[in-house]
C-alpha cells in the first residue's frame, strides 16, 4: 500500500424485488441528476460526498423521492 487512505460514506437501500425494477429506478434517478449504483439484486447504493451540506442532502432526497414515485407510477400503469 502506498500510504494513501480514502474515507467515504456508502449507504445501501433496499429498493426493489428484482434487478430489472432496481435498474428502472436507477434510470429514473439518473434522468434527474442523481447517480445511484446497483448493488446485488434489490439494492441501490448511495455515495454522497463527505462535505454534503443540508441543501444538497435535501435535494438528493427530493430527487430520490421523485424517482421512486415515477417507478411506482410506471408499475401501476403496467
Rosetta silent file (secondary structure, phi, psi, omega in degrees, C-alpha in Angstrom):
SEQUENCE: XXXXXXXXXXXXXXXXXXXXXXXXXXXXXXXXXXXXXXXXXXXXXXXXXXXXXXXXXXXXXXXXXXXXXXXXXXXXXX
SCORE:     score description
SCORE:     0.000 S_00000001
   1 L     0.000  141.481 -174.860    0.000    0.000    0.000 S_00000001
   2 L   -89.626    6.218  178.292    1.346    3.441   -0.878 S_00000001
   3 L    93.266   -9.590  176.430    0.063    5.199    2.242 S_00000001
   4 L   -74.096  136.755  178.109   -2.942    6.834    0.585 S_00000001
   5 L  -124.927  144.160 -179.259   -6.118    6.464    2.571 S_00000001
   6 L  -123.127  138.584  178.203   -9.619    7.085    1.403 S_00000001
   7 L  -121.038  129.677  176.360  -12.640    7.894    3.504 S_00000001
   8 L  -145.803  170.025  177.222  -16.132    7.618    2.109 S_00000001
   9 L  -124.673  124.906  179.041  -19.709    7.112    3.157 S_00000001
  10 L  -127.661  134.845  176.498  -21.829    4.488    1.443 S_00000001
  11 E  -127.170  135.552  176.871  -25.444    3.645    2.188 S_00000001
  12 E  -104.071  139.413  178.735  -27.425    0.785    0.701 S_00000001
  13 E  -121.157  130.493  172.327  -31.161    0.970    0.126 S_00000001
  14 E   -79.996  112.669 -170.664  -33.445   -1.996   -0.475 S_00000001
  15 L  -119.693  -13.835 -174.576  -35.455   -0.603   -3.383 S_00000001
  16 L  -158.066  164.619  177.767  -36.938   -3.439   -5.432 S_00000001
  17 L   -87.715  -22.519 -176.219  -37.788   -7.106   -5.538 S_00000001
  18 L  -138.506  157.404 -177.173  -35.925   -7.751   -8.798 S_00000001
  19 H   -61.458  -37.040 -178.960  -32.896   -6.389  -10.620 S_00000001
  20 H   -67.124  -34.570  175.458  -34.958   -5.049  -13.553 S_00000001
  21 H   -67.465  -42.422  177.501  -37.108   -2.998  -11.142 S_00000001
  22 H   -61.597  -43.971 -178.866  -33.978   -1.682   -9.443 S_00000001
  23 H   -63.095  -36.553  176.578  -32.449   -0.797  -12.810 S_00000001
  24 H   -63.521  -41.687  177.425  -35.593    1.135  -13.794 S_00000001
  25 H   -63.401  -44.366  178.716  -35.318    3.138  -10.567 S_00000001
  26 H   -58.492  -39.126  178.848  -31.624    3.822  -11.199 S_00000001
  27 H   -64.778  -46.403  178.737  -32.573    5.096  -14.666 S_00000001
  28 H   -60.513  -41.267  179.763  -35.304    7.417  -13.294 S_00000001
  29 H   -65.115  -44.271 -178.864  -32.874    8.788  -10.706 S_00000001
  30 H   -63.900  -36.458  176.990  -30.138    9.377  -13.282 S_00000001
  31 H   -58.718  -27.667 -179.872  -32.586   11.269  -15.528 S_00000001
  32 L   -93.925   -3.932  178.460  -32.976   13.721  -12.627 S_00000001
  33 L    99.475   10.322  179.229  -29.274   14.031  -11.961 S_00000001
  34 L  -107.294  117.320 -179.388  -28.964   11.599   -9.051 S_00000001
  35 L   -90.949  115.795  173.040  -26.400    8.851   -9.553 S_00000001
  36 L  -114.529  147.301  179.131  -27.235    5.614   -7.750 S_00000001
  37 E  -109.438  140.333  177.148  -25.202    2.462   -8.168 S_00000001
  38 E   -71.147  144.946  177.976  -26.682   -1.009   -8.422 S_00000001
  39 E  -147.532  123.425 -172.270  -25.808   -3.417   -5.668 S_00000001
  40 L    41.764 -170.890 -170.135  -26.969   -7.001   -5.651 S_00000001
  41 L   -64.849  -40.938 -169.382  -30.423   -7.768   -6.996 S_00000001
  42 L  -118.535    8.817 -173.059  -32.587   -5.410   -4.969 S_00000001
  43 E  -111.199  147.038  169.812  -30.227   -2.774   -3.600 S_00000001
  44 E  -118.382  145.450 -176.324  -29.185    0.687   -4.696 S_00000001
  45 E  -113.974  129.760  174.599  -26.054    2.305   -3.311 S_00000001
  46 E  -103.727  136.405  177.565  -25.742    5.984   -2.388 S_00000001
  47 L  -134.217   72.592 -179.369  -22.300    7.534   -2.075 S_00000001
  48 L   -70.596  155.209  176.499  -22.734   11.192   -1.087 S_00000001
  49 L   -66.385  153.067  179.219  -19.684   13.392   -0.627 S_00000001
  50 L   -69.545  -19.059 -179.078  -18.409   13.779    2.921 S_00000001
  51 L   -96.590   24.518 -178.262  -18.771   17.550    2.575 S_00000001
  52 L   -62.086  128.408  175.751  -22.514   17.314    1.897 S_00000001
  53 L   -99.621  175.394 -174.234  -24.444   20.322    3.183 S_00000001
  54 H   -61.596  -43.644 -179.472  -28.109   20.418    4.197 S_00000001
  55 H   -62.729  -41.923  177.985  -29.380   21.838    0.887 S_00000001
  56 H   -64.399  -40.730  178.523  -27.528   19.164   -1.091 S_00000001
  57 H   -64.213  -44.701  178.959  -28.904   16.427    1.174 S_00000001
  58 H   -63.521  -39.893  178.116  -32.454   17.745    0.817 S_00000001
  59 H   -63.770  -44.568  178.349  -32.052   17.975   -2.960 S_00000001
  60 H   -61.613  -41.549  178.655  -30.770   14.406   -3.151 S_00000001
  61 H   -65.674  -40.274  177.825  -33.662   13.128   -1.046 S_00000001
  62 H   -63.803  -42.793  177.860  -36.142   15.010   -3.240 S_00000001
  63 H   -62.393  -43.065  178.509  -34.595   13.543   -6.406 S_00000001
  64 H   -64.778  -42.842  179.057  -34.739   10.047   -4.924 S_00000001
  65 H   -60.818  -43.242  178.838  -38.337   10.553   -3.813 S_00000001
  66 H   -64.836  -40.910  178.855  -39.329   11.699   -7.326 S_00000001
  67 H   -64.803  -40.581  177.336  -37.578    8.734   -8.934 S_00000001
  68 H   -64.142  -40.946  178.353  -39.364    6.329   -6.552 S_00000001
  69 H   -64.076  -41.466  177.851  -42.720    7.966   -7.349 S_00000001
  70 H   -63.274  -42.337 -179.844  -42.083    7.656  -11.096 S_00000001
  71 H   -66.937  -39.171  177.581  -41.161    3.995  -10.771 S_00000001
  72 H   -64.254  -41.941  178.070  -44.259    3.313   -8.665 S_00000001
  73 H   -63.131  -38.854  178.983  -46.448    5.064  -11.262 S_00000001
  74 H   -63.665  -42.298  179.741  -44.830    3.003  -14.038 S_00000001
  75 H   -65.776  -39.813 -179.729  -45.571   -0.241  -12.186 S_00000001
  76 H   -67.042  -33.426 -179.889  -49.196    0.748  -11.556 S_00000001
  77 H   -75.328  -21.092 -177.155  -49.682    1.601  -15.232 S_00000001
  78 L   -79.307    0.000    0.000  -48.306   -1.764  -16.365 S_00000001
